[in-house]
Amino acid sequence: MGYANALYYAQKDPFKDFTTSPEIGQVFGELLGAWSAFVWQLMSAPPRVALVEAGPGRGTLLQDALRTIQRVAPDFARAIDVHLIETSPRLRAEQATRVADATWHDDLACVPPGPSIFLANEFLDALPIRQFVRKADGWAERHVLRGGFVEIPSAGPKREALPGSVIEVSEAAENWVSGLARRLAAEGGAALIVDYGSENRVGDSFQALRAGKPADPLVDPGSADLTAHVDFAALGRAAASAGAIVWGPITQGLFLRRLGLWERTAALEAANPGRHMQLRDSAWRLASPDMMGELFKVMCITQPDFPVPPGFGQ
Ligand code: SAH
């Protein structure tokens, strides 16, 4: 999965296969920009701060976030150094057209030390998973052999499940989050992770999309986007045991409403009457329970001794 996705992101235009929240409406990036500005104040406004995005796609989220930050929090704008974690040379070039003065890195470990604010939308779902199948007499793991799936007896995950259930584990995502949490605990800061998934879920969520349609993941590796739901409970445990504090997850709909989704949408409508329907439609797609409002979750990870981050209070 990891190898196929590295090929896929290096060669293809993923946005022909799927769309994401920042591509649906400018309000998403704007609200995350405002969130970051508030968090910087809660961090006691360090004079230099890294604003880091993992897996920035086309760069739209940060473009919208930085425009808002320049307008509502000029002091924060002056303090920011932008860092992007992106392995695809193709997408790096596209990000450079929307985000000025950024520094690119292949990996979290390359981002220079210091206080930081991290944003990651639909990044962790692209990292590889393992699938375990509960049999009557123990566990098996799904492997790929000669173009097909085979099940090989295994010690299994550290969880119980009914026979027939599939449990997915992403060591790559858990390790990434532990590295992030260790960094935040040592250097200070906060991270916002947005993705689809839930806590302690059971079931096969492995999915391939080619030309926007479900496809066979084993045909022509690198031609389809491979993803799986994110296990927020596992990520929360990884972050907590690395010494950080975990907030949420809460649903994307609730988070965006608490940050002022509808107020900002109304202001944009007043300023752009011609785009009224489109702005309403975007906000509705981002927050409605039957669209992205409930399947997508938002989790925040902070340094210890941090006040309640915006959106996570009662
Ligand atoms: N956040 C964007 C794009 C999501 S697509 C949006 O919301 O629109 C996933 C992004 O993660 C792409 O930019 C892809 O190139 C990047 N990516 C995937 N696997 C990665 C890895 N292992 N390391 C760094 N970036 C990765």
Residues whose N, C-alpha, C, O or C-beta is under 5 A from the ligand:
A	BS01	SAH	Y9 T20 P22 A54 G55 P56 G57 I85 E86 T87 S88 L91 D106 N121 E122 F123 A126
